[in-house]
Amino acid sequence: MPIKREKEIENLVVFTVSGKLDMAEYINAQQQVMAGGGQSEKARVLILLDNFAGWASDKNWGDVSSAEQVDPYIERMAIVGEPEWEGMASAFTLKGLRPFPIEYFDTRDESKARQWLAGAD
């Protein structure tokens, strides 16, 4: 299973993604974020890329409607991974086009990512 929800502390949701991410796992993770609280309790999402191998082939990756559905439930998102994935992760998450900030951190900087997530807007 390439994506696993590890823990939730207050409004922090942590996912570890390994291997190749497929669309079904991605949709499941989004549903977990939406089920975690109402729009008044937005989640701060931490995504840890661990032995990440990219995205599985699926013609539905171009459909951004699922991202639009989860957007009201997210306050900010941090992705922690190898530098090689930063550009692709930014494109995949539509960084700059979503209504919340998204930042990418090197694997050595997980503590910085957590600090950024905990920061005030």
Helices and strands as residue ranges (DSSP letters): E 3-9, E 12-21, H 23-35, E 43-55, G 59-62, H 65-70, G 71-73, E 74-81, G 83-85, H 86-92, E 102-106, G 107-109, H 110-118
